[in-house]
Amino acid sequence: MVEDANKSTKDILGDVVNSPSSIFSDKRKLELDYVPSFLPHREDKIKELGIIFKDILTEGYVRSIRALALGKTGTGKTATTSAFEREFRKIAEERGSKVTMVHINCHKQRTLYLISLEIANRLKLPVPTRGLSSQEIFKIIHDHLDKRNIHLILTLDEFNQFIDSAPQDELYFLARIYDEISATTKRISYIFIVNDTYSLYRLDKSIKDHIVQRIIEFPPYSSHELFDILKARAEEAFVKGAVLDETLKFISDIYGNERGGSGNARAAIETLVVAGEIAEKQGALMVTLEHAKEANSSINPEVPQILDNLMDADLHQLLLIKALIQLVKRGKSEEVQMGVLESEYQKLCSEFGEEPRKHTQVYEHIRRLRQYGVLNTRQSGKGMRGRTTLISFTLPLDQKFEDFVDSKIRGKMVSR
């Protein structure tokens, strides 16, 4: 800015820090670890958790309860379980029941030993950091709970990280702790949070049966649901009237699951944050549609590079992309089986008067598109009949990307 040309760095930063925001009223309400009092479209999940764990508040209850929160990133698993923990603890206090909650992220605490130390630390137990095994620390924890008549609900977030890295004996101990610890009253219950079922299918049945008991599924959010979430956050975090509804609708449409997006509320909220920061930097009084578009471009810096990689893409590579777009939009699923994609691709080839490529060449095109950064591929797990390749996009689908692919296909057809 011209007015800043003759100012020192100290003065420029002083102006920024000391000037009240014309956009944000409480930016903390947009942070990922913030848990609002109202969670739109996750009320039924909180109710499910309440039904599962309510027996803990029944006098003399002795069974260890396990719940599994299953859903992709940004579907509200952490926020929902955190809200449940907060309110369930309050209800327990009102009823005179001793219930404590410990929420641990297994991405940070990836071993049973670190998990056991973190629980002890949260319970303020004086456990030595050396000389004891994780099993011994768990015994100390359980004895502490038993002496004080306390029930612990232990939430293990990103539990798939622990599954992927922990030895079988640690998984066995955690899942079947009361086979190892002799106790009349089972005082530790679990909420396991996982992003997908792939890691679970790899578990030994004797372990899996103790983890996969009551499943609470968190589907990706639709555009309508994301709009309600963004609207609620905007009312808490922004100056009244600072965010236009069309801005919220644009962001929710990008990520809405039924439009081929990820259904990821975290990504949608992050886009809203960046849009607000852009508006604030420009001295605007409202977060407009243009701010949201700019935020979306900046938050996905790989998109221009991916589109650049596709400038020289083969016609049949583009037809495969178009086939995947159609399947994702039609089936409301981010991942498509290789055989299904080939079938859709062959139909498109017929529409465009093209001879479809053989399976080997199609697979090579898929491999090349993965190198371009357009597609993700992975092998299916045990939950699917047979072994197949599952294919998905690396970037959220939007109209701009679809238009780009269509224009490239038209260009290739004209030039033939």
N, C-alpha and C positions, 0 to 999 in steps of 0.2 A: 504493500500500500504506500502511496505517495507520502501521506502524513507521517509514516514511520521512518522515512528515509534518513532523517537527521537525529533519530533517537538512538540511545545506547541500548545494548542488549538487555541491561538491567531494567531500563525504563519500559521497553517493549513487553518484557515478561511481567513486570509489575502491573502494567495496564491490563494484561490478560487475566492475571490472577485476581486482581482487585475489582474488576468489572463484574457486576451481577449478570448472570446469564439471561438472555431474552428468550431462550428456548427451553432449557431444563430447569425444573423446580427441585428435583431430587434424583440425580443421575444414578444413585446407588440402587434405586428400584429396578434398574435395567441390568444389574450384574447377574451373572449366571448362578451364583450361589444364593441369590435372594429368593426367599420363599414367601410369596404373597398370601394374604389371608383367604383370598378367593382364587381358586384354580378353575378357570372355565373348561368345561368338557372333560374334567377328571373327577367329578363328584362321585361317579359310580365306582371308580377305582378306590377312592378313600372309603366308601361304604363297604366294598369287598374286603379291604384290609381290616376294617372294624369288625365285620362278621367273623373273620378268621381268628382274630386275636382277642375277642371279647371275653372268652372263657378264662383268660389269664386273671381277669378281675373277679372270677368266682372263687370264693374261699375254698382252700384245699385242693386246688387244681394242680396236677402233678405232671402233665405231659408236655414234652417239648414240641412246639408248633413251628412249622416251616412253610414259608410262602415264597413263591418265585415270581418276581416282576420281570416280564419279558417284553422287550420292544427295542426298536432301533434308536440311535442317538437322537436326542431332541424330541422324544415323544412323552416327556413329562414323568419319567420313572423316578428320578432323584427328587424332583420338586414334590411329587405326590407322596412318596414315602417320608420325606422330611416333614411335610405338613401333617401327615398322620402321626408321626412320632411326637411332634410338638403338642398336638391336641389330645392324643391318647394319654400322654404323661399328665396333662392337666386334669383329665377326667379321673385318672387313677388317684391323684392327690386328693381330689374332692371326695372320692369314695373311701379314702384311707388305705388304699392299696399301695404297696411299695413296688413300683415299676420304674426301671431306668432304661434309657436308650443309648446305644452307642452306634454311630454311623461311621463306617470306615471305607475309604476308597482303596480298592485292591490294586489300582494302578500305582499308588504310592507305597502301600504296604503289601508287597507281593509274596511274602513268606509267612508261614504259620507263626514263626517266632516274632516277626515284626507286628503281626496282628495281635498276638497275645500281649506283647509289651504295650501296644497302643490301648488295648482294653484296660489293662492294669493302670495305665497312666490316667485314663478318663475316669476311672473309679477311685483315683488317688490312693492306689495301693503301693506300699513301699516294697517293690520287687527289685532285687538286684539285677542289673543289666547283664551280668555275666555269671556263669556257673550253674544256671538252671536251663532245662530244656523247655521248649514251648508247651509240651504236655504237662510238665510240672507247674508252669505258670498258670495254665488253664485250671489245674486242680486248686491252686491258691485262690484263683478268681471265684471258682464255684464254692469253695469253703466260705469265702467272704460273703457271697450272696446268701448262702444257706444260713449262716449265723445271724444274718440281719433280716431274713425272710423277704429277700428282694428277688424279683424276677427281671431278668435282662432280655431285652429284645435287641439282638445284634444284627444290624443291617450291613451286608457286605456288598458295596457298590462296585460295579465293573468286575463282578466275580469271575467272568470269563478270563480276565487277566491272571487270576490266581489259578484257575483250572489249567491254563496253558503253560504255566511255569512251575507249579508245585509238584513235588514227587507224589506218587500214589499213596504212600503211607500218611502224608499230611492231609491229603484230601479225605482219606478214609477216617482219620481221627476227627477232623472237623465235622464231617457229615454224620459220623456215628459216635459222637463223643460219649454218649451214655453206655456204649459197649466197653469204653475204656475207663470211664469214671463211674464208680459205684455210688449211686445216689437214689434215695427214696423219692425225693421231690426233684424233678428235672427243671432247673431254674433258668436255662438258656434256650431261647427260641431265636429263629432266624428269619430274616428277609434277604433272599439272594436276588441281586439285580444283575441281569445279563442282557447283552445287546442282540444276541442271536442264539439259535439252538445248536449251531455247529459244534461248539465246545462241549455242550451237554451230551450230544450223541457219542462223543468219544469216551465218556466216562464208563467205568465198570458198572454193571447193573447194581451191584451191592452198594455202590456209592450213589448212583443216580436215583435209586428208589427212595433214598433218604433226603434228597434235595428237591426233586421234582414231585411234589405232593399236591400243593394247591397253586395253580398257575393263574396269574393275573396278567392278561395280555394288554399291551399298550400299542394300539395301532397308530400309524402315522396320521398327523393332523390333516384335515381337509382345508381348503381355502377359507371356507366359512368359519371353521374353528380357529384357524390362525388369526383371522380378522378380529374375532372376539378376544383372543389372548393379547394381541397387539393393542387393541382398544383399551383393555383393562390396564395394561402396563403404561400406556401413554397417559392415561388419566392420573396415574400415580407419579410418573417421572417427569412429565413435561408441564410447562406453563399452560394454563387452561386455554384451549383453542389454538395451540401452537402446531398441532399436527392435523393435517387435513385427512378426511376419511379416504379420499382418493389415493393418498400416499399409502395408507395402511392397506388398502385393497390391492394396490400394485404389488406390495411386498408379499402379502398373503397369497396372491395369485401365482407368484413366482415359485413359492415353496409348497403350495397346496398339493396334496398327494393325488387328488383326482385329476390334476392337470399335468401329471408326469413329474412333479417335483418330489422332494424328499420327505415332505411333511414334517420338517425339522423346525421346531419352535425356537431352538437356540439360535439357528442360523437366521431366522426371521427377525428375532429380537436384536441380534448383532447388526443386521442390515439397518434396522431402525435407529440404533445408536449412531452408526456412522452417518446416516442421513441427517440426524440432528446435529452432529458435529460439523458437517459440511455447511448446513444452514447457519450455524453459529459463527463459523469462520467468515462467511460471506456477509454477516451482519443482518441476516434476514430475521423476520419476526415469526415466520411460519415455515414448517418443514413441508416442502412441496413435492409434487410428483417428480420434478426434475432432480431434486436432491436425492430422492430414493433411487432413481435410475443411475445417478452418478455413484451412489453408495454401492449399488449392486455390481457395477463394473469394477470398482476398486476392491471390493471384498472378494471378487473372483478374478485375481490378476492373471490366472492361468488361461482364462477364456480366450483373450486375444491371441495368445500363442497357439492354442488348440485350433482356433479358426484359421490361423495362418498355416498351420500344418496341413489343413484340409484343402488349401487352395489348389494343390496338385493331386488331389485324391482321384483314384480311378472311379469310373462311373459305377461299377459294381460295389465298390466300397461305400459310395454314397447311397446306393439303393439298399444296402444292408443297414445303414444308419437310419434311413427313412422307414424301413420295415420295423426296426426296433422302436422308433418313435411311435409308430402306429400301435404296436403291441402294448407298449407301456401305457399309452393313453387309454387304450381300449380295455386292458385287463387290470388297470390300477395296481400293477405290480412293478417294482423297480428291476427285478431280475427275471430274465426270460431264458428258457431252455434252448440249447443250440438247435435242436430239431424243430422246435416251434418257430424260431427265427428263420431257419432255412426255408420252411414252408411258406412263411409270409413273404420272404424275399423272392421265391419262385413266382408267387402270384403277382408281385410288382413287376418282375421281369416280363411276364405275359402282358400286363397292361402297357408296358413301354415298348413291346415288340423286341425284347432282348432275349437271347439264349442264356438261361441261367448257368452259372459256373458249377462245376462238380464240387463234391463235398471237400476234397482236398484243397482246392483253390479258395473255396469259401472260408475254410479254416485259416488259410494263409492271410486272407483279407482281414479276418478278425484279429489275427496276431499283429498285423501291421497297424490296425486302428488302435490297438492297445498301446503300441509303441508311440503312436501320435499323441496319446493321452486322452483319447476320446472314450474308450471303453475300459471297463474292468471285467475280468473273467475269473471264475473260480470253479472248482469241482464241487458237485453236489455232495451232501452228506448222507448219513444213513437213513434220514427221514424220507428220502425220495427213492422210488423204485429204480434200480439200475444206476449206473454212473453216467453223468452227463455234465457238460460245461454250462454254467450259468453266466449270462452276459448282462451287464448293466452299464449305464452311462456314468462317467466321472463327474459330470457337471449337471446342474439342474436344468431341466428342459424349460425353455421359454419360447415365445413366438419368434423372437429374433433368431434363435438357433434354427428353428424349423424353417423360417424364411430363407436363411442362408443355405441350408441343405437343398431346399427346393430350387433356389436360383442356380446353384452349382449343377444340379441335375439337368435343368433346362439348358444351361450353357453347354454341357457335354453333349446333349442330344442335338442341339443346333449345329454344333461344330463337326458332327459325324458325316 
